[in-house]
Amino acid sequence: MHDIRAIRENPDAFDAALARRGDDPASPGLLAKDAERRARIQAAEGAQAEQNKASKEVGAAKARGDEDEFQRLRALVSDKKAEVAGLQAEAKALDAELSDMLARIPNLPAEDVPDGADEAGNVEVTVWGDKPTFDFTPVEHFEIKGVARSMDFELGAKLSGSRFVVLRGAVARIHRALAQFMLDTHVDFNGLSETNTPVLVRDEAMYGTDKLPKFGEDSYQTTNGWWLVPTSEVPLTYSVAGEILEAADLPIRMAAHTLCFRSEAGSAGKDTSGMLRQHQFEKVEMVSVVLPDQSDNEQKRMLACAEGLLEAMGIAYRTVLLCAGDMGFGARRTFDIEAWLPGQNAYREISSVSTTGAFQARRMNARYRPEGGGKPAFVHTLNGSGLAVGRCLIAVLENGQRADGSVVLPDVLARYLGGKTVLSGEGVLV
């Protein structure tokens, strides 16, 4: 959410920042609506003053026996009361319209975010690890012999439709081991607090984390109004909504492993093979709530946390800084981490780490009280995948595949797999 006062002060800069995202100027419509709202407020205040003045004069007219003046003033008080109520109702309606307009405008990109209209404008900032070499043609995860029998897309479609999968046996266990490894690393080494959150949330939580009103079609809603979370960013971030936190208690760093649900609206025909793009998936999410002057460094720290997981598993990756036109709606700056997938001969996104600045905090009124006192100010919020579990499973399987259909697994998973480090060509852990 944007501050209308800041837009009033520098509308040209606001529109210029939106233009970097490829959006049309918004300040003319916003300022016109704001002026209309303020005019109603001023008119209501003027009518209220007239009402108050007439109210005081009513008694005086009654005391001196001036019945005509008494009746005139009584009628004036009644008229002004109705006028005030009408103007206040109009101002309230205009305020709601203005808030809705502001809620549909994306966050402004940070100054160091590169210009660009789409992913072609993204800038590679890190490349880590050696891509594995094979003496055979590597295949995609669902084609690996030891995986295929335990990754059942037909049953997923029978149960739920397209973009669902059922994992069985050793593959299901590896998937669970990955989530456990991620959580343990974040808690034991990265200083995050493990949090178990609901996957059903109210409108307010989706709105406060910028998923509503503009992107309702991207998520699923139950018949009684709850939303299935697209990511645990929603409940983790919204946990501080309406709070005034003490500066000394920040930063707050949380991690949660949850199911996530996305309609994948607009992705028809894209990534239909395998489990790269599913309606239901699992993710370990990182969320930080920090002081404004901490947010840039916090994003770097969170990025290192996510990258460290891939490095511990020996999976080659690259990190890119998204350009202004490719960032998500609420992001001020985003880094994507893309893991190398030999079966696709391509890097594919496995994590996004974003700072939203005060954008979400303003929407959900999350503030902090400065040390030594002073007026409460908005916190900054950040979120990042640490990591997407299903996509990490894909990366592990494809990078570790062997010619006989077996898969060599990362050593760091052995403690979660009974000490076993290989998925055999028969789909058994050995």
N, C-alpha and C positions, 0 to 999 in steps of 0.2 A: 504494500500500500504506500502511496506517495503522500507527502505533506503538501496540501494545497497552498500553504503559506510560502513554501519554497518555490512552487510553480509561479505564484504571483510575483515573487521577487525577481525571477529570471526565467521567463517563459521561453525565450529563444534557446537558452542552454538546455532546457528540458526537451524541447523538440529536436534539437541537434543530437542529443543522446539517443532519443527514440529512433531517429533516422539511421543511426548506426546499426540498429537491429532490423532495419527495413520497414519500420512502422511509420505511418503518416503522422503529421503534427497533431498533437492532442490538446495543446494549451488553449486554442481559441474556444473550443467547445466547453472545456473545463472552466475556464475563466468566465464565460458567459453564464454558465449555470451557477457558478459561485457568486457572481454579481447579482443574479436574480434572487438567490437565497439570502444574501446579505441585505438586499433591498427590503425583503419581507421582514427580516429581523428588525431592521431600523424602523420600518413602518409600525411594527408591533410595539416597539419600545416607545415610539411617539404617541400611539393610541393609548398605551398604558399610562403614560404621563398625563394625558388629558383625562383619562378615567379617574386617576388618583386625585387630580385637581378638582374635578367635579364632585367627587365623593366627599372631599373636605367642605365644599361649599353647600352641600345638601343640608347639613346640620344647621349652618348659619341661616339659611333661608327659612328653615322650619322655625328656628328660634325667634326670628323677627316677624313671623306670621305672614311671610310672602308666599302664599300658596301657589301662585302661578309659577314663580321662580323655582319653588320646591319641586313641582311636578316636571318642569322643564329639565331641571338638573337630574332628577331621577331617571327620566327617559334618556338623557345623554349618557349617564352612567351605564344604563342597560345596553345602549347602542354600542358604546365603546367597549364594553365587556365582550359583546358578540364579535365586534371587529377584531379585537385582540386575539380572541380564540381562533377566528378564521385565518388571520395572518400567521399565527403560530403554527397552525395545522399546515398551511401552505409552505412555510419555512421548513417544517419537519419533513414534508414530502420531498421538497427540493433537496434537502440534505441527504435523504436516502438515495435520490437519483444521482447526486454528485458522488456519494460513496460507492455506488454501483459502477459508475463510470471509472472512478479511480481504481477499483478492484479489478478491472479488466485490462489495465495497462501494465505491461511487464516491467520488471526491475530495470534500472539503468545500468549499463555496463561500466565496470571500473575503467579508469583511464588507460591501464596497461593491457586491457583486452584488445586483441588485434581486430581490425576491421575485416569484414567479409560477410558474404551472404549465406554461405552454407559450409559444409564440412571441408570443401576445397580451401577455405580460408583459415583452417585450423593450423596451429604451429606446433611442430614436434619439439619437445623440450628435453626428453630423456629417451634413450634406448638402452635397455639392459638385457644382458644374457645372450647366449649363443643359440640360434635356432638349431634344433636337432637335425641331424642328417640321417637318411635312411638308404638302405640298399634295395628298397622296394618302393612302390608308390604308396604313400600314406593315404589312408581313407578317413572319412568323417567318423565321428564318435559312434554313431548308430550302425556303422558298417563293420566295426571291429568284431571279429568272431567271438571273442570272450565277453563282449558287451551285449551283442544283439539279442540273445535269448533272455536277458534280464532287463531290457528296456522296451517295454511293450506299448507301442503307440496304438495298435489296433484295440487293445483293451481300454486304453485311455479314451479313445473315440467312442467305444461302445458305452462306456460309463458316462461320459461328459461331453463328447463332441470333439471337434478338431482343436489342436493346440493343447492337448493334455497327454500325459504319459504316466504309466505305472512302472515304477522301478522295483525290482525284486532282488533277493539274494545278496550276492557280494556287491553289486553295483549300488543297491540301496544302502548298504553298510558304508561304502566309500563316500557316498553322498552325505550321510550322517557324520562320518568322521571329519569331513571337510568343515562342516559347520562347527563341530566341537573344537577343531584345531583353531579356527578363526576366533571363536569366542575366548578360548583359553589364552590365546596370544594377546588379544586386546585387554583382557582383565589382568593377566599376570605380568605383562611387559609394557603395555601401551597406556596404562593408567585409566582405562575406561571402567565405568560401573555397569555391571550386567543388569539388564532390566527386562522383565517379562511383561509385555503389554498386550492389551486386547487387539484383535484384528477387526473388530467392529467399532466404528466411531461415529460421533454425531456430526451434523452439518457444520457446527462451529469449529470443530477440529480440522475439517477439510478446508473450510474457508480461511482459517487462521494460518494454515500452511500453504496457501495460494493454489489449492487444487480446485476450489470453487471460487466464483461461479462459472469461470470460463471453460473448465475442462471436465465437467461432470460426465460427459460421454466416454471419457477414458477410464472411468471406474465403474464398479458395480454397486448398486444400491438395493437393499432389501425392501420388501413390501411395506415394512413398518418404519422405513426412513433411515436406518443405519447404513453406513458405507463400509464396504470391505476395503481395508487399507491397500493402497497401491505400493506402499513401503512403510516400514515402521518409523520413518522420518515423521509421519503425521502424529502418532501418539507421543513419541519421544519429545518432539519439539513443542507440541501443544501442552505438554505437562507443566510448562511454566506460564501458560496464558493467564493474564489477569494478576500476575504476581509482581510485587516489588521486592527484588532480591537484594541482599546486601553485597556490596562490591567485594568484600572479603571472601564471600562464598563462591566467587567465580574464578576460574571457569568451572562449569559443570560439563562432564564428559560421560556420555552414556553409549551403551551398545546393546542391541537386541537382535535375536534370531527369530524371525517370524515368517509365516506364510505371507505372500504378497499376491495381489490380484489386479490384473489389468485387462481391459477389454481389447487392447491393441487396435483401437479404432484407427482407421486409415492405413493399416499395415497389410491389407488383403494382398495375398500373393507374395509377401515378403517373408523369407526365412521359414517356409512352411515345412521343410524337412528337418528332422531331428528336434532337439529340445532347446534350441537357442532362443526361441521367442514363444513363450507359453502364456496362457491366461492365468495359470497358478504356478508360482515358483517360490523358492525360499531365498532369503537374503539375510546376511548379517549387516546391520546398518549402524553407522556411527553418527552421533549427533553431539554437537558442542554448543553451549550457551556461554558467551564470553563478553567481556568489556569491549567497547568499540575499538580501542587501540590494540587489542589482542587479536583481532579477527584475521588479519593477513598472515601473521605467524602461525595462528592456529590452523589455517588451511594448509600451510606447508607441513605442519606436524601430522595432520590427518592424512595427507597425501603419502607421507613417508610410512605411516602405519599400514595403508593399503598396499603400497609397493613392496613393503617388507614381507608380506604374506606370500606374494608371488616369488620373491627372491628365495625365501626359505624352502619353497617347493621346487626351485630350479626352473621356473617357467619364464621364458623370454617374454618381454613386454616392451611397449613404448608408451610414453605419456605425452599427451597433446594438450595444449592450451586452446580451448574453444574460442572461435571468433565470435563477434557480437551477434551475428545472424544465426549461429548454430546453438546458442545457449538456451537452456530451459527458461520458462517464464519467470520464475522467481530468483534466478541466479544473477549475481553481480559479477562473478568470475567462476569458471568451471574448468577443472582439469579432468580429462578422461584418461583412464588407464586401459590399454588394449593389449590383451594377451595374444600370443602367437598361436594360431590354430593350423597345424600342418595339413589337416584334411581339407581345409578351405584355402590353404596357401595364402593366408591373410591374417592381419591383426584384427581382433574383434573386441569391442568394449566389454570390460568386465567390472569396471567401477567408474563412477563419476563422483568427484569431490567438489562441492560448491560452497561458496559463501553467499549468503543473501543480504549481508549487512543488516540494516534495521527493517528491511522490507516485510519480513514475516512478523517481527516483533511489534511493528506498528499495527498490523492487522489484528493481532491477538492481545495487544496492550500488555506486553511483557517488558518490565522495566527493572532498573537497578537504582539503588540509593548510593550516591558517591560517598566514599570515605570522607569523614569530616563534615558530612551534611551537604546540603544543597538540593536542588530540585531533581526528582527522579528523572532518569533518561532511559531511552530504549536500549535494550541489550542488542547484541548481534548474534545471529544463529547461523550454524553451518551444518551440513550433512554430507555423508559420503558412504558409498558401498564398501563394506570391508569383509567379505566380498559378496558378489552374487554367487550363491552356492551352486546352482545348476550350471552356470557358465564356467565356473571353476572346475566342476566335474568334467565338462567337455574338454577343457584345456589339459587337465591331468591325463585323461584317457587318450587324447590324440597325440600328445607329446611323448607319452610313454609306450605307445604301441610298438609291437614287434611283428616280424613277418609271419609268425605262426599264429597270430591272432591273440596273443597274450599282451599284457600291459605291465610295465614296470612302474611301480607307484613311488611317489616321493617318500624318502625316509622319514620325514616328520610325521607322516600319517601312521607309521607302524605301531605306535603306542595305542592308537585307537582301533587297530585292526588285529589285536592279539599278536603283535610282532610280525605279522605277515606283510610282505612287500611286493607281491606279484599277483595279478589277476590272470589266471591261466586261460588258455584258449578254450577251455570248457566252462569258463565263467565261475571258477572257484578260487578263493584266496589261498595262496600257498606261500 
